[in-house]
Amino acid sequence: MLRIAGRVLLLGLAAFALYGLLPQLLDLWDTVPRLRTLSALWFVAMVALESGSYVCMWALTRVALPQVPWFVAGTSQLVSNAVSKTVPGGAAMGAGTGWRMLSVSGVDKGSAGAALTATAIISNGVLFMLPMVALVLSILGAPVPRGLDRVAWGGAFLFVVLFAVGFTLVRYDRPLELFGRLVEKVSHPILRRLHRTGGPTAAGLVHQRDQMVEGLGARWKKALAAAVGNWLLDYFALVTALMAVGVKPRFSVVLLAYGAAAVLGMIPITPGGLGFVEAGLTAMLVLAGVPSADALLATLAYRIVSYWLPLPAGVVAHFMFRHRYGRTDRTSPSVT
């Protein structure tokens, strides 16, 4: 009974949130006809970048579980991603779906759970590094160059910076403790005003880091590279959407807007942060100096390739996996 009541409450919150965000969603809907003004080549580039982002996630799974074939890594991630983006509070259900698929394919259940936990920690860790890197880039004042070749060099530079920051936080305790204390100083006053206890701590961040390293072992460097590649390619899909509408923004401000939108996508009220991401990303881009109409169009194009297109891909992946391994709710022998 409590489970049913909780689901009903969650659905009610999702409906209420979507109703409040309806004006922003209607603005996006009104922007749909303008998609015809964008060259199809820009969409090809965005799809290619987004596909590369997903391949990096599959590689991250295979780093954590080297015995898993690409087929299982790809289909399990696509299906779990589709579940998490179609069900309110779907992150937990998506993770559970991925865990069951790995188990059915023959992976030991304990190993699958530990690997998924480790990959989630390192992936979310890279996500939360983005604002810090954006701040560094804003100090350097790095704009998005006009030429696509220079954009590629800019992407390589971002990859090096993100990997270096991640390597430092994983390899050494002191920088992570300093970062954790900064997070405490920022988050704890906010939590006190909300009359809530707990919150992130420096000790908690170090513990999560140690848990991730224990789960990945010596392979954590490859896992870090895959996680950086995942977020960076997805970020460049947004940059490509902005370039498609004729905007030449700075790396730093777009990176900050992207990081904020990705965090909004983790809000477990609407499926995949639907409505929150659109409204938040558009608002952040406008604050970054992008004209409102262009921000709406770029956000719409980006969300089509990052949110909507992967959903049917998840359905196809489900049937492909089921054809090879059968139902994901059956019990399968574990293979260590």
Residue pairs with C-beta under 8 A, 6 or more apart in sequence:
10 88
10 89
10 268
10 269
11 88
13 88
13 269
14 88
14 269
14 270
14 271
17 269
17 270
17 275
17 276
18 25
18 270
18 274
18 275
21 270
21 275
21 276
21 278
21 279
24 275
24 278
24 279
24 282
25 275
25 278
27 282
27 296
28 278
28 282
28 296
28 299
28 300
28 303
31 293
31 296
31 297
31 300
32 300
34 293
34 297
35 297
35 300
35 301
35 304
38 244
38 245
38 297
38 301
39 244
42 240
42 241
42 243
42 244
42 301
43 244
43 301
43 305
45 240
46 237
46 240
46 241
46 244
46 301
46 302
46 305
47 305
47 309
49 233
49 234
49 236
49 237
49 240
50 233
50 234
50 237
50 305
50 306
50 309
50 310
52 229
52 233
53 229
53 230
53 231
53 233
53 234
53 237
54 74
54 77
54 78
54 230
54 310
55 74
56 226
56 227
56 229
56 230
56 233
57 77
57 123
57 226
57 230
58 70
58 73
58 74
58 77
59 73
59 226
59 229
60 119
60 122
60 123
60 223
60 226
60 227
60 230
61 68
61 73
61 76
61 77
61 115
61 119
62 68
62 70
62 73
63 216
63 219
63 222
63 223
63 226
64 115
64 116
64 118
64 119
64 215
64 216
64 219
64 223
65 73
65 102
65 107
65 111
65 112
65 115
66 219
67 107
67 335
68 102
68 105
68 107
71 320
71 321
71 324
72 101
72 102
72 105
72 107
72 321
74 317
75 101
75 317
75 318
75 320
75 321
76 97
76 98
76 101
76 102
76 105
76 321
77 98
78 310
78 313
78 314
78 316
78 317
79 97
79 98
79 101
79 314
79 317
79 318
79 321
80 94
80 95
80 97
80 98
80 101
81 94
81 310
81 314
82 94
82 310
82 311
82 313
82 314
82 315
82 317
82 318
83 90
83 93
83 94
83 97
83 314
84 90
84 91
84 93
84 94
84 95
84 271
84 272
85 94
85 271
85 272
85 274
85 307
85 310
85 311
86 271
86 272
86 311
87 93
87 94
87 271
88 268
88 269
88 270
88 271
89 268
89 269
90 268
90 271
90 272
91 266
91 268
92 268
95 116
95 120
97 328
98 116
99 109
99 112
99 113
99 116
100 328
100 329
101 321
101 325
101 328
102 112
102 115
102 116
103 109
103 112
103 332
103 334
104 325
104 326
104 327
104 328
104 330
104 332
105 325
105 332
106 332
106 333
106 334
106 335
107 334
107 335
108 334
108 335
108 336
109 334
111 336
114 215
115 215
117 211
117 212
117 215
118 211
118 212
118 214
118 215
118 216
118 223
119 223
119 227
121 208
121 209
121 211
121 212
121 215
122 166
122 212
122 216
122 220
122 223
122 224
122 227
123 227
123 230
123 231
125 166
125 169
125 208
125 209
125 212
125 227
126 162
126 166
126 224
126 227
126 228
126 230
126 231
127 231
127 259
127 262
127 263
128 259
128 263
129 162
129 165
129 166
129 169
130 162
130 231
130 235
130 255
130 256
130 258
130 259
130 262
131 256
131 259
131 260
132 165
132 179
133 158
133 161
133 162
133 165
133 255
134 252
134 253
134 255
134 256
134 259
135 252
135 256
136 161
136 252
137 158
137 161
137 250
137 251
137 252
137 255
138 250
138 252
138 253
138 256
140 252
141 250
141 252
142 154
142 157
142 250
142 251
142 252
143 248
143 249
143 250
143 251
144 151
144 154
144 239
144 243
144 248
144 249
144 250
144 251
144 254
145 151
145 153
145 154
146 248
151 236
151 239
151 243
154 251
155 232
155 236
158 232
158 235
158 251
158 255
159 228
159 229
159 232
162 228
162 231
162 232
163 224
163 225
163 228
166 224
166 227
166 228
167 221
167 224
168 175
169 175
169 176
169 179
169 209
170 176
170 209
170 212
170 213
170 220
170 224
173 206
176 202
176 205
176 206
176 209
177 202
177 205
177 206
178 202
179 202
179 205
180 200
180 201
180 202
180 203
180 204
180 205
180 206
181 202
183 200
183 202
183 205
184 199
184 200
184 201
184 202
187 199
187 200
188 199
191 197
191 198
191 199
212 220
213 220
216 223
231 262
234 258
234 306
235 254
235 255
235 258
237 302
237 305
237 306
238 254
238 258
238 281
238 298
238 302
238 306
239 249
239 251
239 254
241 298
241 299
241 301
241 302
241 305
242 248
242 249
242 254
242 285
242 290
242 294
242 298
244 298
244 301
245 294
245 297
245 298
245 301
246 294
247 290
247 291
247 294
247 298
249 285
249 288
249 289
249 290
250 288
253 288
253 289
254 285
254 288
256 284
256 288
257 281
257 284
257 285
257 287
257 288
258 281
260 280
260 281
260 284
261 277
261 280
261 281
261 284
264 273
264 276
264 277
264 280
264 281
265 272
265 273
265 276
265 277
266 273
267 273
267 276
269 276
270 276
272 307
274 307
277 303
277 307
278 299
278 300
278 303
281 295
281 299
281 302
282 292
282 295
282 296
282 299
285 295
285 298
285 299
286 292
286 295
290 298
321 328
322 328
325 332
